[in-house]
Amino acid sequence: MAKVFNLTSLSQKFGECYVARLKDTDKVIAHAKDADQLLAKIKGREEFKKNKLVISWIPKYGARYVFRISLPICQS
């Protein structure tokens, strides 16, 4: 079963956006309003190359969502 992660504190801090988090510690590495901008920010990072990042959508603060998104990222 997947680990449950509370997004409330992140939605207060960053607002409605995409975030890239480390799998192990849930530390936010980068955030952006658009997924393309986020991928451009994390493309050169070592954690991205070792496939240790999780990309999540953060809803606006106060919204109630229950969802799970899994996106494969192919490196060329």
C-alpha positions in Angstrom: 0.0 0.0 0.0 1.2 3.5 -0.8 2.3 5.9 1.9 -0.3 8.6 2.7 1.0 12.1 2.4 -0.8 15.2 3.7 -0.7 18.0 1.2 -2.2 20.7 3.4 1.1 22.3 4.5 2.4 22.3 0.9 -0.8 23.9 -0.4 -0.5 26.7 2.2 3.1 27.3 1.3 3.1 26.9 -2.5 -0.5 27.3 -3.5 -1.9 25.5 -6.6 1.1 24.0 -8.5 3.2 21.0 -9.3 5.9 19.9 -7.0 8.9 17.5 -7.3 9.5 15.7 -4.0 12.2 13.2 -2.9 10.7 9.7 -2.5 12.5 9.0 0.8 12.1 12.3 2.8 9.2 14.1 1.0 11.5 17.2 0.8 10.3 19.6 -2.0 13.0 20.1 -4.6 11.2 22.3 -7.0 7.7 23.7 -7.8 6.1 25.4 -10.8 2.6 26.3 -12.1 3.1 24.2 -15.2 4.4 20.6 -15.5 6.8 21.6 -18.4 8.3 24.3 -16.3 8.8 21.8 -13.4 10.5 19.3 -15.7 12.8 22.0 -17.0 13.8 22.9 -13.4 14.6 19.3 -12.3 16.0 17.9 -15.6 19.7 18.3 -14.6 19.4 17.2 -11.0 21.0 14.0 -9.8 17.9 12.8 -8.1 16.0 13.0 -11.4 18.6 11.0 -13.1 18.5 8.3 -10.4 14.6 8.3 -10.5 14.2 9.3 -6.9 11.7 12.1 -7.4 7.9 12.1 -7.2 5.9 14.7 -9.1 2.7 15.7 -7.4 -0.2 18.1 -8.2 -1.0 20.3 -5.2 -4.6 21.6 -5.2 -5.4 25.1 -4.0 -5.6 25.5 -0.2 -9.0 24.5 1.2 -10.0 22.2 -1.7 -10.7 18.6 -0.9 -9.3 16.0 -3.3 -8.5 12.3 -3.1 -6.5 11.2 -6.1 -3.5 9.3 -7.2 -1.6 10.1 -10.4 1.3 8.1 -11.8 3.2 9.5 -14.8 6.1 7.6 -16.4 8.9 9.9 -17.3 11.1 8.7 -20.2 14.6 10.1 -20.5 16.2 10.3 -23.9 
